[in-house]
C-alpha cells in the first residue's frame, strides 16, 4: 500500500490516516508520544518548611508546658 505525503500509517493497526492525526480513528490509540510527568517531590534536598514549622511549634509548646507548669 502506498502512502502519499498527506497521509501516514498507524503504527498499531496499519490503517491510513491524515498526517496531522494525533490518534487513530480506527483503533483509538494515541499516535503522538508525550513526555512523562515528573514526580511532585523528586528533587533531592527540597525541604518542606510547613512540616518543619509545625514540628517547631509543637516543640515550643511542649517546652512552655514543661517549664511553666
C-alpha positions as CSV (number, residue, x, y, z in Angstrom):
1,X,0.0,0.0,0.0
2,X,1.5,3.3,-1.0
3,X,1.0,6.4,1.1
4,X,1.3,10.0,-0.2
5,X,2.7,12.9,1.7
6,X,-0.7,14.0,3.2
7,X,-1.2,10.7,5.0
8,X,0.6,8.5,7.5
9,X,0.1,4.9,8.7
10,X,-1.0,3.9,12.2
11,X,1.9,2.0,13.8
12,X,-0.6,-0.1,15.8
13,X,-3.3,-1.2,13.3
14,X,-1.7,-0.2,9.9
15,X,-4.7,1.9,8.7
16,X,-4.0,5.0,6.6
17,X,-4.6,8.3,8.4
18,X,-4.2,12.1,7.8
19,X,-0.7,13.3,8.6
20,X,-2.0,15.7,11.3
21,X,-3.9,13.0,13.2
22,X,-3.0,12.7,16.9
23,X,-4.9,9.5,17.5
24,X,-6.0,6.6,15.2
25,X,-9.7,6.8,14.2
26,X,-9.9,3.0,13.9
27,X,-8.0,1.6,16.9
28,X,-8.4,4.7,19.1
29,X,-4.7,4.7,20.1
30,X,-2.6,7.8,20.6
31,X,-0.1,8.4,17.8
32,X,2.0,11.1,19.5
33,X,4.2,10.4,22.4
34,X,4.0,12.8,25.4
35,X,6.9,13.2,27.8
36,X,6.5,11.6,31.2
37,X,5.3,13.8,34.1
38,X,7.9,14.4,36.7
39,X,7.1,13.3,40.2
40,X,5.9,16.0,42.6
41,X,8.7,15.7,45.2
42,X,11.6,14.1,43.4
43,X,14.0,16.9,43.9
44,X,16.6,15.9,46.5
45,X,17.3,18.4,49.2
46,X,13.9,20.1,48.9
47,X,12.7,21.0,52.4
48,X,9.1,21.1,53.4
49,X,9.1,24.3,55.5
50,X,5.5,23.8,56.7
51,X,6.4,20.5,58.3
52,X,9.5,21.9,60.0
53,X,7.4,24.9,61.2
54,X,4.8,22.6,62.7
55,X,7.3,20.5,64.5
56,X,9.0,23.6,65.8
57,X,5.7,24.9,67.1
58,X,5.0,21.6,68.9
59,X,8.4,21.7,70.5
60,X,8.0,25.2,71.7
61,X,4.5,24.5,73.2
62,X,5.9,21.3,74.9
63,X,8.8,23.3,76.4
64,X,6.5,26.0,77.6
65,X,4.2,23.4,79.3
66,X,7.2,21.8,81.0
67,X,8.8,25.0,82.3
68,X,5.7,26.9,83.2
69,X,3.5,24.2,84.8
